Amino acid sequence: MFDPLSLKYDAAGLVPAIAQDAASGEVLMMAWMNAEAVARTLETGRVTYWSRSRRGFWVKGESSGHVQELVEMRVDCDRDCLLVLVRQSGPACHTNRRSCFYTAIREGDEVEIMTPMV
């Protein structure tokens, strides 16, 4: 049985979690999890993060309806980063874009490559 405490957390007790669309492979966002957020995600199938600014748990989509349903959780080779494969309902970014990675650096300039979905 997987033990969330087996991961290597930073000094604040957090590990980065990269959310990726399980079907398309698109990288959607990065957020933080602590051991309890990892456990809650695995128990419920709803991706749960730790909000550093609010100092509390954040179930993706609980207020926006843009839910992340867990398909699979992967641990990297150093055990200090997670890849969370999800089924994303609606935009993943709080700016209403599909992905938080909507700005590219091209020829030294920042270029917006994605418009809001709604």
N, C-alpha and C positions, 0 to 999 in steps of 0.2 A: 504494500500500500504506500502510495506517495505521501511523504511528510513535507508540508510547506516549510517547516523549519530547517529542512536540508538545503535550502537555497542560501546563497551568500547575499545578504542584505547590506546596504550602505550604513553609515553611522547613524542615520535617522531611522533605520529599520525598514528601508524601502528598496525595491528592485524595479528597474524599468520594465514596462510591458508594452510591446509593440503589437498593435491590432492590425491584422491583415485579413482582407476578404478571402474567405476560404474557397470561393468559386473562381474569382478572377485573379487572385494573387496581388491585388492592389494594396499597397500599404496605406492604411487609413489614418492612424494616429499613434501617438506614444503617450502613455500616462504612467503613473506609479501605483504599485501594489505593496501592501505589507503582507505578513503571513496570514492574517485573518481575511484580507481581501482575496488572496489566492484560494484559501479554503472555502470562502463563501461562493466564489465563482465556480469552483469544482462541484460544490454541493447543489447549487441552484441552477446552473447552466446559464445564468445571467451574469455578464461580465461586470465585476465590481472592482472599482479602483479606490485608492486613497487620495483624497484631495488635500494637498499640502496647504492651500490657502484657507480652506474651510475647516481643516483638521478633522475630517470626518469621511465616512464611506460615501461613495458615489456610485450608484448603480446606473450604468450607461443607459440613458433613455427614460429614466424614472420621471423626469419633468418634461422632456421634449417629445417622448414617444419614439425616438430614434434608437431603438433597442439593439444591443449587440448580444446575439445568442451564441454561446460557446459551441464550437464544433470540435476543437482540439486545443490543448495547451502544450507547448513545447518548451523545453529548458535548454539553454545553450550549453556549450561544452565547459564553460567556466562556472556554470550554475549561478550567474549573476545577472541574467537577463531572460525575459520570457517572450515568447512569440505566441500570441493568442489568435488562433484562426477562428473567425466569426462569420455569422450571417448577419449582415448589417441592414437594419431597416431605416431607410432614409439617409440623410447626411450624417457623417461621423463627426464633423467639425462643428464647433459652436457658432461658426460663421455661416452655417447652412451650406457648406460645400461638402462634397462627397468625401474628401480627404483633407486633413490638416496641412498636407504638403502641397499647397496650391501656388507656391511661389518658387520659380526657378531662377537660377543665376545663369544668365546666358550672355556670353561676351562681356562679362563684367557688370551687367545690368540686371536688376531684379525685374522679372516678368511674371505677371499674374497669368497662370495657365488654366485656371478653373474658375468658373463663375458660381455664385450660389445656386442651389437647386430650387429653393423656394423663396 
